[in-house]
């Protein structure tokens, strides 16, 4: 096999060409800035996650205020970890490795700093807007349209800087890490733009261009591939750079890296539908997602093995070197997660795992193990070199490793147990044929000790992070920061062909063609899945009784989205006897045609709500939101007192109707003029119903609108059934 030795063993000879050496400087300041931001936001994201985890066994930890309720801080946690912690570390790693692999400074230092500050402003905007309830209601894409535009612009700045650097390189061939950086830039741009098409209502509110089944398909095409191309491909590139550096060994196999790269980026993009198995998505799309997910095992494990086999001849150093310890566990966690993912996409396994904490455990094996430990290993490797010193304490670094590893175990193992418990209890029937645990809370109460253990694991992981911070501060303190690092290399001699050069080596000299081929590879899957779903009407059969939401119900739906109810409740009854017995008729594709955005959810901390309409009286919902314990003793749902006192904004109702009509919802012309009166009429009926139950409230309160929405859920299909009898 051909080994990739040049980037790691030769600082004097380069593949660029001959001639006099040219001197230049690498900018370490922007790398330092990204790494500091990653650590700071990592701690913030972990603290928010720990708070959310604590609320699942101690609901009062939200302090009775809207800004810290679980439904609002859960997306804050995911966005902080993915885009602030992992994102900043990714950019720092790329800004360090890319210039050194290409033997040239970054294309433009001003663009580097525009990228840095622009990204931090986006993160701060997210940190402010999400607790305030400004959200699109789409997982991992909750940020509203002005921030979406800012993300696209800053991402383009990053791309220009990266592509410019590649074009002015002094190395003839692009090393494998650079391939993954290119794929990351192209694919994330595509994913973000397509998934962010929305029609604004105001500066802080918009509605997805897609509805129901189509929105679900686009969202999980984005959601799955955000994991693939933001959390995976860039870190594979970083693995291909930092792991050989730390081990002082060449990458195991050049040929394997080629197979790994092209098969991974082509197959990954198809796998999104496996998040929607047994849902209302057309069966053919579900099957495509499953088939391509199973095929993903091969390239994923190819990358894992290429990383681990790079350590051949250096395994003795793993015992002593904390950097290699972190990298080995990170790559192993990647292998575990990428084996488990395809297994969870099998329908017989997904029937058990979906909506349970098993999925949460799976995600965190990747997040805590793969991304977290890769970042820690990078930091322990980078800081001593950028400050020209040795690590302050190997003992502390090893302590961090073991505390972090224990944290991962205490986090994930209880969640696997919780997932198995949930599925077994939800699906169990008595010998007489009835549900063994008909009350959903019977399952919830069994999980509380496991949720407490999960929080303890998160605390351990956070403690390990603080150990690292102390160690790195002391390391930097004993050294001297090198802001600009000198290097030299001969200029690139273009259009020189090397005898015996393979086809891929030729491609590595042509970055523009390489980018175009990468784009084609990732576009194909999305086109094949989207176009039939949008154009073939039989994929989403219509139901005559399904009507648009009333103005008050639409307002209530917006409140439901604002409070993040989709983070704990699904709206998708799957076609299993255990679910139809518990919730009612299974969900149909035609029921969601006016849902902008869809609200199927991905986790059932509480029961499914798609058939909750008419199941309880209005007074039950009122009391349940005021204090869930009064209606559901043992519930871990927080209280929502602000819904009882806050008014909804009636003046926006006409505009909401207008925007929805533009999105294709068939409201009659001129209905805007009737929207407020229609909402008041429906609200008065709910207020009267509450008064009959000796509950006094006003018709302009948010709780009234939310009750209207909840009472509507699932009732259209009941009308259809009544009409056919």
N, C-alpha and C positions, 0 to 999 in steps of 0.2 A: 504493500500500500504506500501511497505517496504521503509523506508527512509535511505539515506546514511548519517549516522551521524558520523561515526568514524573518518574520516579524518578531521573533523571540530570541534569536541567537546571533543576529548580525546587526550591529549598529553602524558598521563601517561600509558594508556592501549592500547595495539596494538594487531592486529590479527596475529602477527608473531609467538607468542608462549611464553613460560615461560622462566625462567632462569634469570641470572644476566643481568642488563642493560649494554649495550655497548655505549660508548661515541664516537661521531664523529662530523665533522664540514661540514657545507654547504658552498660552495664557492660563495660568492656574487660578487666577482670581475668580473667574466665573465658575469654575469647578468647585472652589471653596464655597462660594455663595449658594450654589445649588445643594451642596451636601449639608450645609448648616440649615438651610430651609427644610430639607428632607427630615433632619433630626427633630427640629422644632415642631413641625407639623405632624411628624410621626408620633411624638409624645401627645400632642393635642388629640389626634385621631384615636390613639389608644385609650386616653382618658375618657373620651366621649363613648367609645365602645364599652369600656368598663362600666360606665354609668348606665348605658342601655342594658348591659347584661345584668346589672344589679336590679334594675327595675323589673326584670322578669321573675324575680323571686321576692322582691320588696317594692311593690308598685308606688309606694309613697316617696320613693327616691326621685320622682319627677317634681317634688316640692309643690304640687298643685298649681303649677303655672304652665301656660301653653308652650312656651319656648323650650322647655326641657322634657316635654312628653315624649314617650317612646317613638310615636309615629313621625315626629319631626327630627329627633336626633339620630334615628337609625340611618336615614339617608345622609345626614351630616357625617356620621362615622364612615360610611362606605365611600363617600366622595373624598373625605380627608385622607383616608388610607390609600385609596387608589390613585387619586390625582395629585395629592399634596405630598404624601410620604413616598410612595412608589414612583410617582411621576417626577418629582424633583431629583430623586436618586438616579432614576433612569437618565435624565438629562445631564446630570453631573458626570455619570459614567461615560456617556456618549461624548461629551465635550472633552473628557480626558483621553479616551481611547482613540476616537476618530482621527484627530490630528496626528497622533503618534503612528497610527497604522498607515496613514497616507503621507507622512513626512512633510507636513505643511501646517501652518497655523490655520485656525478657523477662518473661513472666508471673510467675515467682517465682525470686528469686535463690538461695534455699535449694535449690530443685529443680535449678538449674543446677549447683551445687556437689555435690549428691548424685549427679547424672549424671556429673560429672567424676571424682570419687573412686571411684564405683562402677565406672566403665569402666576406670580404672587398676588397680583390684584384680582385675578380670576378666583383664586382660592379664598381670598378675603371676602369677595362678593358672595361666594357660596356659603361661607361661614356666617354671613349676616342674613342672607335671603332664606336659607332653608329653615332655621329656627323660627323665622317670621311667617312661615307657611307658604312662601312663594315657591311653588313646585309644579312641574308638569305631570307628576304622578307616574312617571315611567322609570323603572328601576335602572340605576346607574346613569340615567340621563335626566335627572330631576331638575336641572338648572333651567331657568327661564330664558326666553329667546334673546334678550340683550347679552346675557352671558354666553349663550351658544355662539353668537356672532363673534364675541371677543375671543372665544376659544379657537374658532376657525381662523381668525386673523393671526393670532399668536402662533398657531400651528404652522401657518404658511411662512411666517418669519423664520421659524425653526427649520422648515424645509428648504427655504432659500439658502440659509446659512449652511446647511448640511450638503445640499447639492453643489453649491458653489465651492465648498471645500473639496468635494470629490473630484470636481472638474479640474481644479488647479493643483491636484496631487502631484507628488514626485515619485510615488510608487506606481509601476505600470499596472499591476494587478490589484484588484480589490479583494482584501482578505474576507473570510467567511463572516466575521462579525459585521462588516459593512453591508453585506447582503441583507442581514436581518434588520439593520437600521433603516435601509431603504424600504423594505417591505412594511415596516412599522409606520413610517411616514405616509406612504401611499394609502395603506388600508385604513388607518385610523381617520385620515381625512375623508375618505369615502364613507365610512361607517357613520361618522359624526354628522356629515352634511345630510345624508339620506334620512337618517333617523330624526333629525331636528327640523324637518319641514313642519311648520306649524303656523297657524293664523293668529296674530296677536289680538287680544281684546284691549289690553292696556300695557303699560310698561312692565307690569308684574304678573300678567296673566295671559296665557295663550292656550289654544286648543290644537291638538295633533291633527295634521292633515289627513291621517289615516284613521279608520274606525274599526272597532271590533276585531275580527279575525285577521284582517290585513294589518292592523296596527300591532297585533300580537306577533305576527310573523316578522314584521320589520323590527320591532323592539327586541325580539330574542335573536334575530340575525345580528343586530347591533350588540346586545348584551353578551351573548356567547363570544362574539369575536372581539369585543372590547377586552375580555379576559385573554383571548388568543393573541391579539396584536398590541395590547398595551401592557399586559402583565406577563406575557410569555415570550413573544418573538424578540423584543428589545433585550430581555434578560438572557435569552439564549445567546444573543450577540455579545452581551457583557460576559457571559460564561466563557464563550470562545476566546475572549481577550484575557480576562483576569485569572481564570483557572490555570491556563498554561503558564502565565506569568508567575503566579504564586507557587506552582509546582516546579517551575523551571524545566518544563518538559514540553515538547511539541504536541500539538493536537493529534490525537490518535490517527484519524483517517480523513484525508481530503475527499476521497470518493464518497465516503459515508456522509460527509457534511453537505455535499451536493444533493444527494438523494434526500437527506433530512430536510434541507431548505425547501426545495421545489415541491416535494410531496406534502410537506406540512402546510405551506401557504395555500396550496390548491385545495386540499381536503378540508382544512379547518373551516373555511367560509360556508360550507354546506351544512354544518352540524347544528346550527341554531334551533331547528324544529324539535330537537330532542328535549327541549325544555317544555314542549307543548304536547307531549304524548297523552293519548286518551282525552284530549281536549276537543274543542269544536273545529280545530284546524283540519283541513282535508287529509284523509288517510295517506294519500300518495306523498304529501309533503312530510308527514310524520315518518313515513318509511324511508324517504330520502335522508332525513336527519339521522335516523338510526344507522343506516348502512354506512354513511360517511363517518359517523362517530366511531363505529367499530374499526373502520379502516385506519383511523387516526392513531391507533395503538402503535402501528409500525413506525411511522416517522417520529412520533414522540419518544418512543423508546430508543430509536436510533440516535436521537440527540442526547438522551440520558447516557447511553452506553459510550458515545463518543466523548462525553465529558468525563465519566468515571474512568474509562480506559486511558485517558490522558495521564492519569496518575500512575500508570504502570512504572514500576521502578522507583516510585516515590511514596509508597504507602507507609513506609516506616516514619516518614516525616509527619504524617497525619496525627500520630500520637502526641507530637510536641507542638505542632504549629496550629494555633487557633484559627488562623485564616483558612487553612485547608479543612479543618473540622467543619467550619460553617459552610464552606462550599460543598463538601461531600454530603452533608445532611440536606442542604438545599437541593442539590441535583437528585438525591434519593427521594425527597419529598415531591419533586417534579415528576419523577417516574411513578410514584405511588398515585398521585393525583391524576396523571394521564392514563393510568390503567383503570382507575376507578371510574373516571368520566365515561369512557366507552361502555363500561359495565352498567352504569346507571342509565345509559341510553337504550339498553335492551328493554323491551316493553314489559317483560315479566318481572324484571328488577325495578323498573321505574314505577310500576303499579304499587310497589311496596314503599319506595323511597320518596316519591314526590310529595311535596307539601310537608315533609317531616324534617326534623333536625339532622337527619342523615345528610341531606344536601348541604346544610350549614357546616357540618363537620368537614365534608369534602372540600368545600370552598376554602376553609381555613387551613387545611393541610397545605394547599397551594399558597395561600396568602401569608401565613405565619412561617411555614417551612421554606418554600421556594423563594418567594419575594423577600420576606423579612431576613432570612439567613443569608441570602445572596447580598443584600444591602449591607448587613453587618460585616460580612467578609470583605466586601469592597472597601468599607470605611477603615477597617483594621489594616488593610493593605495600602490604601491611599494616603492616609494621614501621616504615617512615618516618612513616606517618600516625599510628600509635598512640603514637609517641615524638616527634611534632611536629618532625621533622628531615628532612634529605635522606639518601638512601642514601650510605653511607660511600664506596664506590668503585664507580663504573659499570664501570671497567675489570675489576675482580675479578668483578663480576656477569656481564659478557660472557665472561670467561674460563671461569666456571662453565658458562655456556650451551654453549660450544664443547666443553669437556671432557666434559660430560654427553652431548652429541649424539654425540661420538665413542664414548663408552661404550656408548650404545644400538646404534650400528652394529657395534662389535666384539662386542657380546653377541648380537645377533640374526642377523647375516649368517652366522656360523659354524654357528648352530643350523639355519638354513634349509638350508645345505649338508649338515649332518649328517642332517637329515630326508630329503632327497632320496637321500642315500647309503644310508641304512638301507632305505628302501623298494625301491630298485633292487636292492640286494644280497639282500634277503629274498625277492624275487619272481623272481629270475633263474634260468632253467633252462639246462642244457647242451643241445646239439642232440640228444643221446641221450635227453633227457627227465628228467634228474636235476637236483636242486637244484645250482646252481653253487657255492653257499656253504652246505653243509649244517651246518657248525659255526657256531653263533650268534656265537662269539667272533671269527670272521673279520671280522664287521661291527664289533664293539666296538673292536677294535684299530685300525681305520681312523679311528675317531672321536676318539681320544685327543688329537691335536693341536688339533682343533676345540674340544674341551672346555677345553683350556688357553687358547685364544683367548677363549672365552666368559668364563672367569674374569678374564682381563685386562680385558675390557670392563666387567665388574662392578666391578673395582678402579678403573677410570677414573671410573665413575659415582659411586663412593663418595668419591673424591678431590674431585670437583666438589661433592659435598654438604658436605665439610669446608671448602672454599673459601667456600661460602655461609654456613656457621655462623660462620666468622671475620668475614665481611663484615657479617652481621646483628648480631653482638655489638658490633662497632665502631660500627655505626649506632646501636644503642640507647644505647651509651655516650656518644655526643655529643649525645643528645637528652634529653628529659624525658618519662617515661611518663605518659599521660593515663588515669588509672584510671577516671574517669567523664566521659563526653563529653556536654556539654549540647546539647539541641536543643529545638525547640518546634514545635507544630502545633495547628491548631484541632481541637476534638473532632469525632468522627464523627457526622454527622446520619444516623440510620438511616431505612430505608424511604423514601428519596428516589429517585424514578425520574428518569432523564435522558432527555429526548426523543431518539429515534433510537438508543437504546442497543441493541446487538446481543444475541443470545441468550447468547453466551459472556460478554459483559460483565455481563449479569444474573447468570450463574452465578458469576462471580468475586466477587460480593457475598454469596454464600451458601456459606460454607466447609463447613458440615455436609453440605449436599447434594453439594457438590463431592467431599468425602471418600467419601460413600456411592457415588457414581458411579465414582470411582476404584477402590474396592474391588470393585464389580461387574465392572469392566473386567479386573481381574487375576485374579478368581476363575474366570471362565468357562473359560479354557484348562485349568487344572488339573483342574476337575471333568470336562470332556469326556475328558481323557486318563486320569484315575485310575479313575473309576467302572467303565467296561467292563473294565479290567485286573483290578480286584478282584472283580467280580461274575460275569463271563463265564468259566466254567471252561475253555473251549476255548482261551483265550489262553495258558494255561500247562498244556499236556498233561502228565499225570503219567506216570511211568515206574515200573513195578512193582518193578524191581530196586534203585531208589534207597532206601536206608535211612538212618535218623539216624546221626550220628557216634557212635562208642563214647565212653565217658567220657575215655579217654586221647587219642583223636583230637580231641575237643572242647577238651581242655586244650592240645594242640599247636596247634590253630587259634588259640586266644587268644594263644599265644606268637608265632605268625606275625603276628597283627594288632599285638601290642605292639611288635614290632621293625620295623614299617612295611614289611614285605616287599611289600605292594601298591603301594608307591611306585616299585618297579623291575620288578615282575613282574605280568603279567596272568594271569587265569584265564578266558580267553574265546578259544577257537579259532574263528576266523571261517570261513565256508564258501568259502574260496579254496583252490585246489589247492596254492598255495605254502605254506599253513598246515597243511592236512591231511597233506601229504607230510612236513612238518617235525615236527609235533606229534601228529598222529593225528586221529581222528574229530572233526568240528566239534561245538561245545558245544550242548546242548539245554536248553530252558527248564526241563524237569522235573528236571534234575540239581541245581538250586539251591534247591529248595523248603524245605530245612532250613538254609539259609545266613543266619544272623542275625549280622552284616550280610553282604551280598554282597561279593565280593572280586575283581571283574572287572578292576580297575585301569584306568589311562588312559595308561600309558607302559611301553614295553619297553626298559629299560636292560639287562635280562637276558631270557632266553627265557620264553615262556608256560609255566605250570606246571599247566594244567588236566588234562593227560594224563601227568603225571610219575610217577604211582603205578605201582610195579612196573618202571619203566624202568631204575632203578639199584638195586643192592643196598643194604642198610642201611648197610654200611660206607662206601659212596661218600658218602652224605649226612653221615655223621659226620665224615669227613675233609674234606668240602667246607665244612662249617660251621667246623671247626677252622682250616683254611687253604685257601681256595678255589684258590690257586695250585697246590696239589698235585694237584687233580683237573682243573682247567681253567687251564693255563698262559696267562698274559696277562689273566686275569680282573681286573676292577676292583671286584669284590665285597669288602667288608671281612671281617675275621675276626670270629668270635663266640665267643671263649673262655669267656665267662661261661655260655653254654648248657651247656657240658660240666661245669661245677662247681656251678651253682646248682640247687637242688631246686625242683620244682613243689609247689604247695600241695594235697596230696591232700584235705585236710579240706573244701575248697570244692566238690569234685566232686558230692556229693549236692545241694547247693544249685543248682549249674549245671544239673543234670538237671531239677530242679523248675522252675526259671525257664523252661527250654526247653519243658517240657510246657505251661506256662501260655501260651507263645507259639504253641502248636499243634503242636509236634513230638511225634509219637506214641510217646513212651517209655511202656512199661507201668507201671501203678500199682505202687508199691513198688520200682521199679528204683533209687531213691535208695539203698536199703539195700545194693544189690549193686554200686554204682558203683565204690567203692574197690577191692573185690576184682576186679572186671572189669578195671579199669585195671592193677592189679598183674599179673594174668595175661597181658595183652597186652604189658606192659612186659617181663616175664620172657622172652617169646619173642624180643623185639627184642634184649635183652641177650645171649641165647644166640646169636643170629645174628651179633652183633658179636664175640662171643668166638670163634666159628668163623673170623672174619677176623683173629684175634689183637688185638682191641681190647677193653680192659677198662673197663667203666663200671658204674654202679649204676642200678637200675631206677627210682629216684626222681629222676633228673636231667632237666632240661628238654629236653635234646637227644633223649632217648628219646621224649618226648611229641611233639616236633616231627617226628621221623622217622615216628612213627605217622600223623600227619596227612598228611605229604607222600606217604607210600606209599598213602594212601587215595584221593588225588585222581585222578578220572577212572576209577576201577576199577568203579564201578557200571554204567556204560554197557558196559564190557567183559563184565560178568556177563550183561547183557541180550542182548548179541550172541551169547554162548556158549549161552545158553538157547534161542535161536531157531534154532540150527543143527541 
